[in-house]
């Protein structure tokens, strides 16, 4: 019989990866598990539509102990944002909205905005927020939920109710003049999709994105079948794994959060970002794909550093110093707050997915470095 390692080697050679270097990745991830840096992980590397690495190590839950599997379901958090941006672009291509439409056309509460001044005073904003500003994190909106909503209160609202909480809170800067990451801005973009399509956001994504890309395990509201497949969030402290008391199934949730509410699997996330790399099964035109995956924020600095900027929904590496993991300039993707990431390189046609549920980013960065070091082309 052909060994798993030999099969991996054959795939790696045909896909432009050094087989010995690629084969080191599962062992290194397993070591992170043994050393209690992460409870478990699923890693996937795909090139030109073919998986060259797809492995699971460790555990999805610690009590009871349940092994991590390739089809384990994760909270992907902000990996949701590029999917929301895709929904917006589908609407733009259908003539339902324009990227430079003022947001106040759809959310009147965001008209007549004020700017917060260094001395604490206010002045009228010179321009309104556009949909493009929402997708590039240049709106001036803060990263906080309106009205001080906590997570428990937020999940009981639907998307329309959440956005209705926005009032005339002052902006942090003139729209378009700076980058400041804003989850609520992406959430407002999702609400605009509902308004122009007259469909619930979660239904639009299901019918127009998930069904068409065979993303069978991606949803805002977890079915009962996910109970035995869902990974829990952990951190290691005082010699043991700690976890939140919150039910990860989010019982009773109504909020389809466009900024970070999806459950998904490694293969589903690979299917999504793959559609931006080779155009196969793509939901969007080549020009929309180009706009989403290339820098829209010019020379603006993200978090005060010349590291990365934003396309539409996707973060884009803009400088070699923008990645500690050898990711090439021009690669695009997004992380999730609970330890997940997907990214793609349009030049080499590589798609990379890392799925864990831990705040420890070191294993993820190590994985990305090893993947990039293993690529030899062509």
C-alpha positions as CSV (number, residue, x, y, z in Angstrom):
1,X,0.0,0.0,0.0
2,X,1.1,3.6,-0.6
3,X,1.8,5.4,2.6
4,X,0.2,8.7,3.5
5,X,3.6,10.3,3.5
6,X,4.3,9.0,-0.1
7,X,1.0,10.3,-1.3
8,X,1.7,13.7,0.3
9,X,5.1,13.7,-1.4
10,X,3.6,12.9,-4.8
11,X,1.0,15.7,-4.4
12,X,3.7,18.1,-3.1
13,X,6.0,17.5,-6.0
14,X,3.3,18.1,-8.6
15,X,2.1,21.3,-6.9
16,X,5.4,23.1,-6.6
17,X,6.2,22.3,-2.9
18,X,9.3,20.7,-1.4
19,X,8.0,17.4,-0.1
20,X,10.4,17.2,2.8
21,X,9.6,20.7,4.1
22,X,5.9,20.3,3.7
23,X,6.0,16.9,5.5
24,X,7.5,18.7,8.6
25,X,4.4,20.8,9.1
26,X,2.0,18.2,10.6
27,X,4.8,17.1,13.0
28,X,5.4,20.7,14.1
29,X,1.7,21.3,14.7
30,X,1.5,18.1,16.8
31,X,4.4,19.3,18.8
32,X,2.5,22.5,19.6
33,X,-0.4,20.4,20.8
34,X,1.9,18.2,23.0
35,X,3.4,21.4,24.5
36,X,0.0,22.8,25.4
37,X,0.3,25.8,23.1
38,X,-2.9,24.9,21.3
39,X,-5.6,22.2,22.1
40,X,-5.8,21.2,18.4
41,X,-5.6,22.4,14.9
42,X,-6.7,21.7,11.3
43,X,-4.4,22.8,8.5
44,X,-5.0,22.9,4.8
45,X,-2.8,23.9,1.9
46,X,-4.3,23.9,-1.7
47,X,-2.7,24.9,-4.9
48,X,-4.5,25.2,-8.3
49,X,-7.5,23.6,-6.7
50,X,-5.8,20.5,-5.3
51,X,-5.1,19.8,-1.7
52,X,-1.4,19.2,-1.0
53,X,-1.8,19.2,2.8
54,X,-4.9,18.5,4.9
55,X,-4.3,17.4,8.4
56,X,-5.9,17.5,11.9
57,X,-4.0,17.3,15.2
58,X,-5.0,17.3,18.8
59,X,-8.4,17.8,20.3
60,X,-11.5,19.8,19.5
61,X,-12.7,19.6,23.1
62,X,-10.8,18.8,26.3
63,X,-13.7,17.8,28.6
64,X,-15.0,15.5,27.3
65,X,-11.9,14.7,25.3
66,X,-12.8,14.7,21.6
67,X,-10.3,14.4,18.8
68,X,-9.9,17.1,16.2
69,X,-11.1,16.0,12.8
70,X,-10.8,17.5,9.3
71,X,-14.5,18.4,9.4
72,X,-14.5,19.9,12.8
73,X,-16.6,23.1,13.0
74,X,-15.1,26.4,14.2
75,X,-16.2,29.9,15.2
76,X,-14.3,31.7,12.3
77,X,-15.1,35.2,13.7
78,X,-13.7,37.9,11.5
79,X,-13.1,35.6,8.6
80,X,-16.8,36.4,8.0
81,X,-15.9,40.0,6.9
82,X,-14.7,39.1,3.4
83,X,-17.8,37.0,2.9
84,X,-19.9,40.0,3.8
85,X,-17.9,42.1,1.3
86,X,-18.6,39.5,-1.4
87,X,-22.3,39.9,-0.7
88,X,-22.0,43.6,-1.1
89,X,-20.1,43.2,-4.4
90,X,-22.7,40.8,-5.8
91,X,-25.3,43.5,-5.1
92,X,-23.1,46.1,-6.8
93,X,-22.7,43.9,-9.9
94,X,-26.5,43.6,-10.0
95,X,-26.9,47.3,-10.0
96,X,-28.5,47.4,-6.5
97,X,-25.9,49.7,-5.0
98,X,-22.7,51.6,-5.8
99,X,-19.6,51.4,-3.7
100,X,-19.5,55.2,-3.4
101,X,-23.1,55.5,-2.3
102,X,-23.5,57.4,1.0
103,X,-24.4,55.1,3.8
104,X,-27.0,57.6,5.0
105,X,-29.1,56.7,2.0
106,X,-29.7,53.3,3.7
107,X,-29.1,54.2,7.4
108,X,-30.4,57.7,7.9
109,X,-29.1,57.8,11.5
110,X,-25.6,58.1,9.9
111,X,-26.3,61.5,8.3
112,X,-24.9,64.8,9.6
113,X,-22.0,63.2,11.4
114,X,-19.7,65.0,13.7
115,X,-15.9,64.6,14.2
116,X,-14.4,64.2,17.6
117,X,-11.6,66.8,18.1
118,X,-8.4,66.4,20.1
119,X,-9.7,69.0,22.7
120,X,-12.9,67.0,23.2
121,X,-15.0,69.3,21.0
122,X,-17.0,68.4,17.9
123,X,-17.2,69.7,14.3
124,X,-19.2,68.7,11.3
125,X,-17.7,66.0,9.1
126,X,-16.8,67.3,5.6
127,X,-18.1,64.2,3.9
128,X,-20.3,61.3,4.7
129,X,-19.4,57.6,5.0
130,X,-19.6,55.6,1.8
131,X,-20.0,51.8,1.4
132,X,-16.4,51.7,0.2
133,X,-15.3,53.3,3.5
134,X,-17.2,50.5,5.4
135,X,-15.4,47.7,3.5
136,X,-11.9,49.3,3.8
137,X,-12.2,50.3,7.5
138,X,-11.8,54.0,6.6
139,X,-15.2,55.1,7.8
140,X,-14.2,56.7,11.1
141,X,-16.6,54.5,13.0
142,X,-15.3,53.0,16.2
143,X,-14.9,49.3,16.8
144,X,-17.4,49.3,19.6
145,X,-21.0,48.2,19.5
146,X,-23.6,50.9,19.6
147,X,-25.1,51.7,23.0
148,X,-22.6,49.6,24.9
149,X,-24.3,46.3,23.8
150,X,-22.8,43.2,25.3
151,X,-22.5,39.9,23.4
152,X,-25.5,38.3,25.2
153,X,-27.8,41.3,24.4
154,X,-26.5,41.5,20.8
155,X,-27.2,38.0,19.9
156,X,-30.9,38.5,20.8
157,X,-31.3,41.2,18.1
158,X,-31.8,40.7,14.4
159,X,-29.5,42.7,12.1
160,X,-32.1,45.5,11.5
161,X,-32.6,45.9,15.2
162,X,-28.8,46.1,15.8
163,X,-28.2,48.7,13.1
164,X,-31.1,50.8,14.4
165,X,-29.1,51.4,17.6
166,X,-26.6,53.5,15.8
167,X,-27.0,57.2,16.5
168,X,-25.1,60.4,15.9
169,X,-22.0,59.2,17.8
170,X,-19.0,61.3,16.6
171,X,-16.5,59.8,14.2
172,X,-12.8,59.3,15.1
173,X,-11.7,60.9,11.8
174,X,-12.8,62.2,8.5
175,X,-14.1,59.3,6.3
176,X,-11.4,58.1,3.9
177,X,-8.5,59.8,5.7
178,X,-7.3,57.0,8.0
179,X,-7.6,53.2,8.6
180,X,-9.2,52.1,11.8
181,X,-10.6,48.5,12.0
182,X,-14.3,48.6,12.6
183,X,-16.5,45.5,13.0
184,X,-19.6,47.6,13.3
185,X,-18.8,49.2,9.9
186,X,-18.9,45.8,8.2
187,X,-22.1,44.9,10.1
188,X,-23.8,48.0,8.6
189,X,-22.6,46.9,5.2
190,X,-24.4,43.6,5.8
191,X,-27.6,45.4,6.7
192,X,-27.4,47.4,3.5
193,X,-27.4,44.0,1.6
194,X,-30.7,43.2,3.4
195,X,-32.2,46.5,2.5
196,X,-31.3,46.4,-1.3
197,X,-32.2,42.7,-1.8
198,X,-35.2,42.7,0.5
199,X,-33.9,39.3,1.9
200,X,-32.5,38.4,5.3
201,X,-28.7,38.6,5.3
202,X,-28.3,35.0,6.3
203,X,-30.6,33.8,3.5
204,X,-28.8,35.8,0.9
205,X,-25.4,34.4,1.9
206,X,-26.8,30.8,2.0
207,X,-28.4,31.0,-1.5
208,X,-25.9,33.3,-3.3
209,X,-22.6,32.2,-1.7
210,X,-22.6,29.0,0.4
211,X,-24.8,26.9,-1.8
212,X,-22.9,27.9,-5.0
213,X,-19.5,27.2,-3.5
214,X,-20.5,23.9,-1.8
215,X,-19.9,25.4,1.6
216,X,-22.2,22.9,3.3
217,X,-21.1,23.5,6.9
218,X,-21.1,27.3,7.0
219,X,-23.9,29.0,8.8
220,X,-24.7,31.7,11.4
221,X,-27.0,29.5,13.4
222,X,-25.6,26.1,14.4
223,X,-27.9,23.1,13.8
224,X,-28.0,20.3,16.5
225,X,-25.7,18.2,14.3
226,X,-22.8,20.6,15.2
227,X,-22.8,19.7,18.9
228,X,-20.6,16.7,18.2
229,X,-18.4,18.5,15.7
230,X,-17.8,21.9,17.3
231,X,-14.4,22.9,18.6
232,X,-14.3,24.9,21.8
233,X,-12.2,28.0,22.6
234,X,-9.4,27.3,25.2
235,X,-6.4,29.0,26.8
236,X,-3.8,27.3,28.9
237,X,-3.4,28.7,32.4
238,X,-2.4,27.5,35.9
239,X,-1.3,24.1,34.4
240,X,-4.7,23.3,32.7
241,X,-6.9,24.2,29.8
242,X,-9.4,26.9,30.6
243,X,-12.6,27.6,28.7
244,X,-15.5,30.0,28.8
245,X,-18.8,29.0,30.5
246,X,-20.6,30.4,27.5
247,X,-22.5,27.8,25.4
248,X,-20.6,27.8,22.0
249,X,-23.8,26.8,20.2
250,X,-25.2,30.3,21.0
251,X,-28.7,29.0,21.9
252,X,-31.5,31.4,20.9
253,X,-29.3,33.6,18.7
254,X,-31.0,35.8,16.1
255,X,-28.1,38.0,15.1
256,X,-26.5,37.0,11.8
257,X,-23.4,39.1,12.5
258,X,-21.7,40.2,9.2
259,X,-18.5,41.1,11.0
260,X,-17.9,37.8,12.8
261,X,-20.8,35.4,13.3
262,X,-20.1,32.4,11.1
263,X,-19.4,28.8,12.0
264,X,-17.4,26.9,9.3
265,X,-14.8,24.3,8.5
266,X,-11.4,24.4,6.9
267,X,-12.6,22.9,3.6
268,X,-15.5,25.4,3.3
269,X,-13.2,28.3,4.0
270,X,-10.8,27.0,1.4
271,X,-13.6,26.8,-1.1
272,X,-14.6,30.4,-0.5
273,X,-11.1,31.9,-0.9
274,X,-10.3,29.6,-3.8
275,X,-12.9,31.3,-5.8
276,X,-10.8,34.5,-5.7
277,X,-7.7,32.8,-6.9
278,X,-8.5,30.9,-10.1
279,X,-12.0,32.1,-11.0
280,X,-13.4,28.6,-11.1
281,X,-16.9,28.7,-9.7
282,X,-16.4,32.4,-8.9
283,X,-19.4,34.4,-7.8
284,X,-17.9,37.7,-9.1
285,X,-16.4,39.1,-12.3
286,X,-12.6,39.4,-12.7
287,X,-12.7,43.1,-12.1
288,X,-14.7,42.7,-8.8
289,X,-12.2,40.1,-7.7
290,X,-9.3,42.4,-8.5
291,X,-10.9,45.3,-6.5
292,X,-11.5,43.1,-3.5
293,X,-8.1,41.5,-3.4
294,X,-5.8,44.5,-4.2
295,X,-5.0,47.5,-2.1
296,X,-7.8,50.1,-1.9
297,X,-6.3,52.1,0.9
298,X,-3.3,53.6,-0.9
299,X,-0.6,54.9,1.4
300,X,-2.8,55.0,4.5
301,X,-1.3,53.3,7.4
302,X,-3.1,50.5,9.2
303,X,-2.6,50.7,13.0
304,X,0.1,53.2,12.4
305,X,2.4,50.9,10.5
306,X,3.4,50.3,6.8
307,X,2.5,46.6,7.0
308,X,-0.8,45.9,5.4
309,X,-3.8,47.6,4.0
310,X,-7.2,46.6,2.8
311,X,-8.9,45.7,-0.4
312,X,-12.7,45.3,-0.1
313,X,-13.2,43.2,3.0
314,X,-9.8,41.4,2.6
315,X,-6.6,42.5,4.3
316,X,-3.7,42.8,1.8
317,X,0.0,42.5,2.6
318,X,1.6,45.7,1.2
319,X,5.2,45.5,2.4
320,X,7.7,42.6,3.0
321,X,7.7,43.7,6.7
322,X,4.0,43.2,6.8
323,X,4.2,39.5,7.6
324,X,6.4,37.7,10.0
325,X,5.6,34.5,8.2
326,X,7.2,35.0,4.7
327,X,3.8,35.8,3.2
328,X,4.4,37.5,-0.2
329,X,3.4,41.1,-0.9
330,X,0.0,41.1,-2.5
331,X,-1.3,38.1,-0.7
332,X,-4.8,38.6,0.8
333,X,-6.9,37.0,3.5
334,X,-8.2,37.5,7.0
335,X,-7.8,36.2,10.5
336,X,-10.4,35.4,13.1
337,X,-10.1,36.4,16.8
338,X,-10.4,32.8,18.0
339,X,-7.3,31.6,16.2
340,X,-8.3,31.0,12.6
341,X,-7.0,32.4,9.3
342,X,-7.3,32.0,5.6
343,X,-5.1,33.6,2.9
344,X,-4.2,33.2,-0.7
345,X,-1.4,34.3,-3.1
346,X,-2.8,35.2,-6.5
347,X,0.6,34.8,-8.1
348,X,1.3,31.2,-7.1
349,X,-2.4,30.2,-6.8
350,X,-1.9,28.9,-3.3
351,X,-4.7,28.8,-0.7
352,X,-3.9,28.3,3.0
353,X,-6.2,27.7,5.9
354,X,-5.4,27.4,9.6
355,X,-8.1,26.5,12.1
356,X,-7.7,26.4,15.8
357,X,-9.6,27.9,18.8
358,X,-6.9,29.6,20.9
359,X,-5.6,33.1,21.4
360,X,-2.1,31.9,20.9
361,X,-0.9,33.2,17.5
362,X,2.6,31.7,17.5
363,X,1.5,28.3,16.1
364,X,-0.4,30.0,13.3
365,X,2.5,32.2,12.3
366,X,4.8,29.2,12.4
367,X,2.5,27.3,10.2
368,X,2.4,30.1,7.6
369,X,6.2,30.4,7.7
370,X,6.6,26.7,7.1
371,X,4.1,26.7,4.2
372,X,5.8,29.6,2.5
373,X,9.3,28.1,3.0
374,X,8.0,24.8,1.5
375,X,6.9,26.5,-1.7
376,X,9.5,26.2,-4.5
377,X,7.4,26.7,-7.6
378,X,6.8,26.9,-10.4
